[in-house]
Amino acid sequence: MANKQKTLDRLNKEKEYEDSLVERLDSYFVSSLPDIADLSDKEKAKIRETLLIIIDESKRHSYLFNQLVQMVFEHGENNY
C-alpha cells in the first residue's frame, strides 16, 4: 500500500497534468482553430465542440483530484 505522502504526490502529479492539459487545449488549440484555413467552418465547430468537452471533463477531474488530495490529507492514517 502507498503511504500518505506517496499518495499525495501521485494525486498532485495527476492534477497538474489535468490542469496543464486544460490550459494547452484552451490557450492554443481552441484559440487557433479560426486560423486553420484547411478546415471548413463546420469542421472547426465540431473540433471546437469536442475540445470543449475534453476541457470540461479535465476541469471536473481536477476538481475531483482536489477532493481526493483533501481526503488523503485529512485521513492520512489510512493506506491508499
Secondary structure by P-SEA (a helix, b strand, c coil): cccaaaaaaaaaaaaaaaaaaaaaaaccccccccccccccaaaaaaaaaaaaaaaaaaaaaaaaaaaaaaaaaacccccc
